[in-house]
Amino acid sequence: MDPQKIMSNLQNPAALTSINPLGFWDAALGTLSRELSPQQFKTWIQPLTFITFEESEQSLTIGAPNRFKLDWIKKTFADRFQELASEYFGQSTTLNFVLDIDGGSPDLTPKNKELTTENNEASVALQSKNLIEDEVLVEEQSFEIEDHSKLNPNLTFDTFVTGKANQLARAASIQVAHNPGASYNPMFLYGGVGLGKTHLIHAIGNHLLKEKPNARIRYIHAEQYVSDVVRAYQQKAFDRFKRYYHSLDLLLIDDIQFFSGKSRTQEEFFYAFEALLGNKSQVIITSDTYPKEMAGIDDRLISRFDSGLTVAIEPPELEMRVAILMKKAANEGIPMSEDVAFFVAKHLRSNVRELEGALRKILAFVRFHGREVTIEVARTALKDLLSIQNRQISVENIQKAVADFYSIKVADMYSKRRPANIARPRQIAMFMAKELTQKSLPEIGELFGGRDHTTVLHAVRKIADERSHDGQLNHEIHVIEQTLKA
Ligand SMILES: Nc1ncnc2c1ncn2[C@@H]1O[C@H](COP(=O)(O)OP(=O)(O)OP(=O)(O)O)[C@@H](O)[C@H]1O
């Protein structure tokens, strides 16, 4: 698309609505998030990147972060994207799905990136699929296990920003990378969406690969493992399947919650797990929750997951979010000052993927308009995101959620009463108000019955400190936060 034309369309919202490709992207994500389960959306759609729109050819390019996701998207979601694009643009639109390992910025400059283009006319009929053992839909094809590590070389310890939220997970990962198959086996890494679990396990694999280039390493998403089991089943190729998986030095298996309810997969994984540990090979597993909390997973697997080292990754704290934004912006060649990073990080709190998305929006805006990265620019570029966030969380909402959680009256948030069962929830609410809103300490004090800002500061420090070593308190704060965001 002609950059001049983009500029003039950007200045003319009416024109923009008809061709705005970023508008299409936001709308498509919105629709798919409603149509799919949160887990499907998180796994398949969220990691996609919008790359280019060529107006002259009426074609859109969408990037997927790895080969597996690329293939899956093309097979499973291409038709739906096609429909959404045609609806949005009011004319037939060609979709290209490409590998975009870096998760590159959305840049509407034509052909600004070198891409492994895989033209996917979405009209191409999907291949026939079979439903096997109620496990997963797979295409008919010959059973071949790809003998590659599937590691993403960009996901290393060097590119991983550390803070309180992930320092334990990082330290454990470094230990395991240096001594695979030794004491922490298996290592079970759990945490919410987009917090860096995949990044860390790739970092372990990349480290080992560098130390021992001949090591047999395999990264696999749990859903791909399920597909492998189904194909081995179809083609009676379990011997080959076992030979491959049982002979690895390091198996990295991501998002194992996808095994839920898939009994044959779990059985095969159990054998693989036993064989690998027997050989002193390292197994590393990630999940969205800790082993005992997993639903639909066999007890004998759960007890094995729990038998090594289980370590959590928490959502990044404010300073860490700032550091991540600044590092990633600098890597893109567009430095972000600390005050802009603080502004963004204060508004976007849930996970690193969300921060990366926001950064991409800001960088795209800056590139189109030739502007510097300022708070004003960030505010404009993130207008939609910020309005959602602001709608969600106010000090009053926090006071109500905390009072409900601890079964006290909301009025106790403002009262002068000081028994511990009231004072502590009040301090937690003050802490959360500081973390989750843009209010200053004096403003928060005012909203808590006219308290002094030093009282708020004391509460914020106390709860922050306790939270860092009190797992129960940490959990309670998470639960309240989830209620607020629901
Ligand atoms: N501490 C960090 N430093 C730098 N980048 C990070 C950090 N944590 C996460 N990221 C980046 O954020 C994005 C999401 O992280 P990742 O895919 O590892 O999350 P995840 O925990 O595996 O999420 P999911 O459960 O959705 O698979 C990736 O691009 C990753 O590189």
The ligand as an SDF file (V2000), in Angstrom:
LIG
                    3D

 31 33  0  0  0  0  0  0  0  0999 V2000
   10.9450  -12.3320   31.1840 N   0  0  0  0  0  0  0  0  0  0  0  0
   10.8120  -12.1630   29.8710 C   0  0  0  0  0  0  0  0  0  0  0  0
   11.7380  -11.4710   29.1730 N   0  0  0  0  0  0  0  0  0  0  0  0
   11.6010  -11.2870   27.8570 C   0  0  0  0  0  0  0  0  0  0  0  0
   10.5760  -11.7620   27.1240 N   0  0  0  0  0  0  0  0  0  0  0  0
    9.6410  -12.4700   27.7630 C   0  0  0  0  0  0  0  0  0  0  0  0
    9.7110  -12.7020   29.1680 C   0  0  0  0  0  0  0  0  0  0  0  0
    8.6340  -13.4210   29.5380 N   0  0  0  0  0  0  0  0  0  0  0  0
    7.9300  -13.6360   28.4190 C   0  0  0  0  0  0  0  0  0  0  0  0
    8.5260  -13.0620   27.3530 N   0  0  0  0  0  0  0  0  0  0  0  0
    8.0330  -13.0560   25.9630 C   0  0  0  0  0  0  0  0  0  0  0  0
    6.6150  -12.9910   26.0250 O   0  0  0  0  0  0  0  0  0  0  0  0
    6.0320  -13.8020   25.0260 C   0  0  0  0  0  0  0  0  0  0  0  0
    5.1440  -14.8340   25.6850 C   0  0  0  0  0  0  0  0  0  0  0  0
    5.9650  -15.7150   26.4570 O   0  0  0  0  0  0  0  0  0  0  0  0
    5.8100  -17.3120   26.3800 P   0  0  0  0  0  0  0  0  0  0  0  0
    5.2990  -17.7420   25.0360 O   0  0  0  0  0  0  0  0  0  0  0  0
    7.0780  -17.9170   26.8370 O   0  0  0  0  0  0  0  0  0  0  0  0
    4.6540  -17.4850   27.4540 O   0  0  0  0  0  0  0  0  0  0  0  0
    4.0250  -18.7940   28.0760 P   0  0  0  0  0  0  0  0  0  0  0  0
    4.1230  -18.6440   29.5360 O   0  0  0  0  0  0  0  0  0  0  0  0
    4.6180  -20.0050   27.4530 O   0  0  0  0  0  0  0  0  0  0  0  0
    2.5140  -18.6330   27.6550 O   0  0  0  0  0  0  0  0  0  0  0  0
    1.4120  -19.7130   27.1790 P   0  0  0  0  0  0  0  0  0  0  0  0
    0.9290  -20.3680   28.4110 O   0  0  0  0  0  0  0  0  0  0  0  0
    0.3860  -18.8460   26.5390 O   0  0  0  0  0  0  0  0  0  0  0  0
    2.0620  -20.6590   26.2310 O   0  0  0  0  0  0  0  0  0  0  0  0
    7.1880  -14.4240   24.2500 C   0  0  0  0  0  0  0  0  0  0  0  0
    7.4190  -13.6390   23.1110 O   0  0  0  0  0  0  0  0  0  0  0  0
    8.3580  -14.3350   25.2250 C   0  0  0  0  0  0  0  0  0  0  0  0
    9.5910  -14.2460   24.5340 O   0  0  0  0  0  0  0  0  0  0  0  0
  1  2  1  0
  2  3  1  0
  2  7  2  0
  3  4  2  0
  4  5  1  0
  5  6  2  0
  6  7  1  0
  6 10  1  0
  7  8  1  0
  8  9  2  0
  9 10  1  0
 10 11  1  0
 11 12  1  0
 11 30  1  0
 12 13  1  0
 13 14  1  0
 13 28  1  0
 14 15  1  0
 15 16  1  0
 16 17  2  0
 16 18  1  0
 16 19  1  0
 19 20  1  0
 20 21  2  0
 20 22  1  0
 20 23  1  0
 23 24  1  0
 24 25  2  0
 24 26  1  0
 24 27  1  0
 28 29  1  0
 28 30  1  0
 30 31  1  0
M  END
$$$$
